[in-house]
């Protein structure tokens, strides 16, 4: 906690114009094509797409900068990812005549559903019963979720079954207003066991240290599940140590763990977690903004840190972080705001989209019941 | 869109593959975020889709999965296919582990690499996992804070302990190794977390029985070595919280870091036998240490001296830790309004 005070005369501060048009163009470019270097994202293209589409949503540019035909085309591509078993695949990368080659994937299901909502796609084609079955096939005996359904050879208790997947399954259940795919008590006890000696949350129980991203996922999951069961919020039991740990991660921007460097994405993970605890006003918003804006790439987009090349993940999370403290809702004045839409911090989409999604799910359920 | 490299021979031109009809990716008329695949990757994926659709388990399928993994280590389907194929063909899993050793060096951040390794170790199930522990220790040297590597080390110990294959000597050796990691870098938060597991959280850990005082002294000495070390302070607070102990009895050990005027500092009692700071403090320690002020304030709250605690928080907010001014002001209000 002994970091030097931010010096207002540093060059970072002077180069702090928000490159709004650059960011819009960056997301539009990525939606058109990603370079060969992005081959490692082949299995999760829908997640890269979500970052771009949601980024345009936060910038309020989606309607103006894309055509109805384009958006319609994207919607069709996303629906093509819905698996016959329920849930969505991460991409068309393994689609063959044999459905077994391309199972649905929980994080991809979350980003696909959010992308459809941002694009305002009618959700009548969403396979709701399939989603429930899909979640059931992914939850392990220890309460965790695997990203894809487990089997004898690839069991669903394992390294990849961490709090990120619990988060995605909980948010989707929250969206569809149906938690019957989740054993809630087990899911909560799994998260509870991820709490570390530091008072924040690790990826899995017993893993040696807490991390900003896993702490966000844990708090968001607990807040959703507690709200649903109307129990004493678990994250409100001893939240002070968690808040202390999160606040201590700010060193200008935020670091993900003690002793690590600032990284754009942790401004969202830590800032978001602080907001879930109800204390977004305790973030040093000026220092955070200065760091985030310094990580802008000259042609648009954000890298992980200043001077880094941009990628959709860091570009979106930078905007989401800025929205927490500098959206139209909390800007101090016209110069302070960045023209960003306000964020639903738990679902991680604009409040506008979250509201549309709630209404749309009610409509779809009403149709199916009548 | 891709650029052909001169040395690449397409699979279609290789005898091994001429009986397979590749399945091209169907990305539809409106692909979102299409990737400009390299020729090699596209070619390999066309054949992999065909192999996977036919559920072919073969040597050439293994080769193909390795080719793809080298280009895209996050390809979860290809990893799963590889594991299933290895088991069905009853391949030598030790050999696979060797391949992974080479592989991990380049792909330490891929979840899938570690998950695959975990499954291999589960199947090989060695009577003595020492060789694997040694390997993980080695791979932490160049990257001593890698989250996945530490998570895997934790899995190794808990898995093989459950099987009754971790001896008391191995636990002791591991603790010594961890202490060496902390000696080299006292700020390595992962190593502190590993110490917590070894000393507090693991089944049979000694701290829970009679090692608590030693543990408190260990962390106090670490603070005396690096007074601004966040990880050590967090460890100290974690211990006190875990064992439901008050902060006040240890105040003497950290008061010098609060830089109160010496006239206001109480004498250290004769019977105080916890590690105390060197006198004088090392010259290169900027004072006060905000973490010590926070400790002092929390101890004052514990003693019911909320107004005094509020003053300390106020100092943090306005002078010594302005980055978190809002938080310290919140703490101040909270304790004076109660």
Interface residues (C-beta under 8 A of the other chain):
Chain A: X1 X2 X3 X5 X6 X30 X31 X32 X33 X34 X35 X36 X38 X39 X40 X41 X42 X43 X44 X45 X46 X48 X49 X52 X70 X72 X73 X74 X76 X77 X78 X80 X92 X93 X94 X95 X96 X97 X98 X100 X101 X102 X103 X105 X147 X148 X153 X154 X158 X159 X160 X196 X197 X198 X199 X202 X203 X204 X206 X207 X208 X209 X211 X241 X245 X247 X248 X250 X251 X252 X257 X258 X259 X260 X279 X281 X282 X283 X284 X287 X312
Chain B: X1 X2 X23 X25 X26 X27 X28 X29 X30 X31 X32 X33 X34 X35 X36 X37 X38 X41 X45 X49 X50 X52 X53 X54 X55 X71 X72 X73 X74 X75 X76 X77 X80 X83 X84 X87 X111 X112 X114 X115 X118 X119 X145 X147 X148 X150 X151 X152 X154 X155 X158 X187 X188 X189 X190 X192 X193 X194 X196 X197 X200 X201 X228 X230 X231 X234 X235 X237 X238 X239 X241 X242 X286 X289 X290 X291 X294 X320 X321 X322 X323 X324 X325 X326 X327 X330
